[in-house]
Amino acid sequence: MNDDALAALSEILGDGELLLDEADRARYASDGSGLKGDLPLAVLRPATTERLSQAMAVCARFQIAMITQGGRTGLSGGACVAGPAVVLSTERMQGVVEIDEDAMAMTVWAGTPLERVHDAAREKGLDFPVDIGARGSATVGGLIATNAGGIRVLRHGMMRQNVLGLEVVLADGRILSRLGKLVKDNSGLDLKQIFIGSEGALGVVTMAVLQLKPHAGKAMVVLLALPDFPAALSCLSRARTMFGDRLTAFEGMWPDYWDFVCGEARLARRPVSGTHGFYVLVEIADTDPADIENWFMALSEEGLVEDGILAQSIAEARALWAVREAVGEVDEALGPHINFDLGVASSRLGEFCEACDRCLADVDGAGRALKVGHVGDGNVHLLVAHDGRTETIHDIERAIYGLVAEWGGAITAEHGIGRLKRAWLSCSRSSEEIALMGLLKQALDPAGLLNPGIYPVPEPGADETGRHAC
Ligand SMILES: Cc1cc2nc3c(=O)[nH]c(=O)nc-3n(C[C@H](O)[C@H](O)[C@H](O)COP(=O)(O)OP(=O)(O)OC[C@H]3O[C@@H](n4cnc5c(N)ncnc54)[C@H](O)[C@@H]3O)c2cc1C
């Protein structure tokens, strides 16, 4: 890095806030996507918004690219270093600043892991409802930047629906602070929404006000073995009618995933025996177990359910969740694979998955496909094994993203575009939408220094090479 830039950064950043040693920097090259990242020029990890703002102003002055990182659990490569860039890490911006119990609002630093937010809310008898498997490492800032979804979207929405206020530092170091606890605010555009889901390409989130919820009460966990996917949709609709807001999760597992995780890969214990066409894990809060049993009996009488189990203890509930959460451990057991995170209308999710299977059967080098997902949100995580060849990977992506375009779906329902999916954006978004994203990027970060490449900056005669048409 330029000596003048380094001198300016050293003046701003305190002890331990600037890492230059190669071994230290190497730890920040990549994220959870499996993409190999480049060695960052330096790692900047200020503990205050002011120092981050000053450091970013220096980077802007010297035209240094900046990649923001939280817990580095992202699955799309958005936090991976690509090319000469410094890393902006929020790992020293941790902690709960305030909990306002009456407003049910928590002000928290962006680098705080999600699990700490859950614990702090529970200590006050409240809940923060967004939850994902990577809760121990994923940070508030990362969750906001990716608009994370997870297992309770059905009831509480995604991150976007659970943020009241934000503090953001723009590419040139300007601080945009709106840390209010306002539930209703129609005084102009809701600017925070521009940053939520922008994957660090428009600004760095330093602090947030999160909307907490009343504690949901004891959760009952049920596993259902069903004849097929349509039966899952019927069970979901009956559960919504019977339990309303108390239905907090409805997660689906296709037999390919179930048999791999509970059988061959031995990642979880098989909770029900026999072979079934589909499996769902249902979580219902604050409900009399007798109501759940009645619901189950009614489903069985209609032929919608073949088998099932209601967890009788926390340990049993954990064991049932372990089957669903084993998707986080599949990587090694499955070998080289692509991790798709696709969205279509929930009513068509079953047919869409069948179409994926059919079209993968025609791709040379494609191996087995495992499917697991959030049934009520129309979101499937499709893991496709392959022979490791670049052409195979491309052919699989072309086939699946081509289907997504045909079905009017999303190439990423919750993990984000990152570096892995940006070339396929046109399969989900029109050229007008992509151009508008580019204009926003240009307005907020004209030199394209923040997480370069996630959003294309439209330039006259811009080279579109590398972007795939669906
Ligand atoms: C086991 C496992 C389970 C998962 N389950 C889910 C799931 O159910 N649902 C889901 O949505 N995701 C899931 N994920 C993906 C991942 O955990 C989320 O994307 C999470 O939100 C990333 O948070 P992070 O702090 O690790 O961010 P990082 O990986 O560090 O960064 C992710 C993106 O956000 C940007 N970013 C990070 N911090 C900031 C900030 N403060 N300001 C601006 N930009 C920032 C980065 O530049 C990058 O583009 C899972 C991952 C794993 C490993």
The ligand as an SDF file (V2000), in Angstrom:
LIG
                    3D

 53 58  0  0  0  0  0  0  0  0999 V2000
  -24.1090  -22.7070    8.9640 C   0  0  0  0  0  0  0  0  0  0  0  0
  -24.6440  -21.5120    8.2430 C   0  0  0  0  0  0  0  0  0  0  0  0
  -26.0130  -21.2950    8.2270 C   0  0  0  0  0  0  0  0  0  0  0  0
  -26.5310  -20.1780    7.5670 C   0  0  0  0  0  0  0  0  0  0  0  0
  -27.8800  -20.0030    7.5590 N   0  0  0  0  0  0  0  0  0  0  0  0
  -28.3980  -18.9230    6.9400 C   0  0  0  0  0  0  0  0  0  0  0  0
  -29.8130  -18.7220    6.8990 C   0  0  0  0  0  0  0  0  0  0  0  0
  -30.5930  -19.5370    7.3740 O   0  0  0  0  0  0  0  0  0  0  0  0
  -30.2700  -17.5980    6.3140 N   0  0  0  0  0  0  0  0  0  0  0  0
  -29.4320  -16.6640    5.7560 C   0  0  0  0  0  0  0  0  0  0  0  0
  -29.9240  -15.6440    5.2530 O   0  0  0  0  0  0  0  0  0  0  0  0
  -28.0980  -16.8340    5.7700 N   0  0  0  0  0  0  0  0  0  0  0  0
  -27.5630  -17.9410    6.3300 C   0  0  0  0  0  0  0  0  0  0  0  0
  -26.2070  -18.1320    6.3210 N   0  0  0  0  0  0  0  0  0  0  0  0
  -25.3370  -17.1660    5.6220 C   0  0  0  0  0  0  0  0  0  0  0  0
  -24.6870  -16.1040    6.5400 C   0  0  0  0  0  0  0  0  0  0  0  0
  -24.5710  -16.5400    7.8490 O   0  0  0  0  0  0  0  0  0  0  0  0
  -25.4820  -14.8080    6.4830 C   0  0  0  0  0  0  0  0  0  0  0  0
  -25.3780  -14.2730    5.1750 O   0  0  0  0  0  0  0  0  0  0  0  0
  -25.0400  -13.7440    7.4970 C   0  0  0  0  0  0  0  0  0  0  0  0
  -25.9540  -12.6850    7.4220 O   0  0  0  0  0  0  0  0  0  0  0  0
  -23.6350  -13.2040    7.2450 C   0  0  0  0  0  0  0  0  0  0  0  0
  -23.2240  -12.4740    8.3750 O   0  0  0  0  0  0  0  0  0  0  0  0
  -21.6590  -12.1950    8.6380 P   0  0  0  0  0  0  0  0  0  0  0  0
  -21.5460  -11.2690    9.7780 O   0  0  0  0  0  0  0  0  0  0  0  0
  -20.9270  -13.4620    8.7330 O   0  0  0  0  0  0  0  0  0  0  0  0
  -21.2810  -11.4170    7.2990 O   0  0  0  0  0  0  0  0  0  0  0  0
  -20.0280  -11.5930    6.3580 P   0  0  0  0  0  0  0  0  0  0  0  0
  -19.9700  -12.9730    5.8220 O   0  0  0  0  0  0  0  0  0  0  0  0
  -18.8280  -11.0730    7.0260 O   0  0  0  0  0  0  0  0  0  0  0  0
  -20.4350  -10.6000    5.1730 O   0  0  0  0  0  0  0  0  0  0  0  0
  -21.5570  -10.8730    4.3600 C   0  0  0  0  0  0  0  0  0  0  0  0
  -21.8130   -9.6590    3.4550 C   0  0  0  0  0  0  0  0  0  0  0  0
  -22.1950   -8.5460    4.2490 O   0  0  0  0  0  0  0  0  0  0  0  0
  -21.2620   -7.4740    4.1200 C   0  0  0  0  0  0  0  0  0  0  0  0
  -21.1060   -6.8920    5.4630 N   0  0  0  0  0  0  0  0  0  0  0  0
  -20.7480   -7.5280    6.6130 C   0  0  0  0  0  0  0  0  0  0  0  0
  -20.8010   -6.6770    7.6520 N   0  0  0  0  0  0  0  0  0  0  0  0
  -21.1940   -5.4790    7.1490 C   0  0  0  0  0  0  0  0  0  0  0  0
  -21.4270   -4.1940    7.7220 C   0  0  0  0  0  0  0  0  0  0  0  0
  -21.2770   -3.9640    9.0190 N   0  0  0  0  0  0  0  0  0  0  0  0
  -21.8190   -3.1920    6.8990 N   0  0  0  0  0  0  0  0  0  0  0  0
  -21.9730   -3.3830    5.5670 C   0  0  0  0  0  0  0  0  0  0  0  0
  -21.7540   -4.5690    4.9740 N   0  0  0  0  0  0  0  0  0  0  0  0
  -21.3840   -5.6090    5.7580 C   0  0  0  0  0  0  0  0  0  0  0  0
  -20.0070   -8.0990    3.5560 C   0  0  0  0  0  0  0  0  0  0  0  0
  -19.2620   -7.1720    2.7960 O   0  0  0  0  0  0  0  0  0  0  0  0
  -20.5780   -9.2010    2.6830 C   0  0  0  0  0  0  0  0  0  0  0  0
  -21.0100   -8.6920    1.4420 O   0  0  0  0  0  0  0  0  0  0  0  0
  -25.6540  -19.2600    6.9390 C   0  0  0  0  0  0  0  0  0  0  0  0
  -24.2690  -19.4720    6.9680 C   0  0  0  0  0  0  0  0  0  0  0  0
  -23.7690  -20.5930    7.6020 C   0  0  0  0  0  0  0  0  0  0  0  0
  -22.2760  -20.7840    7.6090 C   0  0  0  0  0  0  0  0  0  0  0  0
  1  2  1  0
  2  3  1  0
  2 52  2  0
  3  4  2  0
  4  5  1  0
  4 50  1  0
  5  6  2  0
  6  7  1  0
  6 13  1  0
  7  8  2  0
  7  9  1  0
  9 10  1  0
 10 11  2  0
 10 12  1  0
 12 13  2  0
 13 14  1  0
 14 15  1  0
 14 50  1  0
 15 16  1  0
 16 17  1  0
 16 18  1  0
 18 19  1  0
 18 20  1  0
 20 21  1  0
 20 22  1  0
 22 23  1  0
 23 24  1  0
 24 25  2  0
 24 26  1  0
 24 27  1  0
 27 28  1  0
 28 29  2  0
 28 30  1  0
 28 31  1  0
 31 32  1  0
 32 33  1  0
 33 34  1  0
 33 48  1  0
 34 35  1  0
 35 36  1  0
 35 46  1  0
 36 37  1  0
 36 45  1  0
 37 38  2  0
 38 39  1  0
 39 40  1  0
 39 45  2  0
 40 41  1  0
 40 42  2  0
 42 43  1  0
 43 44  2  0
 44 45  1  0
 46 47  1  0
 46 48  1  0
 48 49  1  0
 50 51  2  0
 51 52  1  0
 52 53  1  0
M  END
$$$$
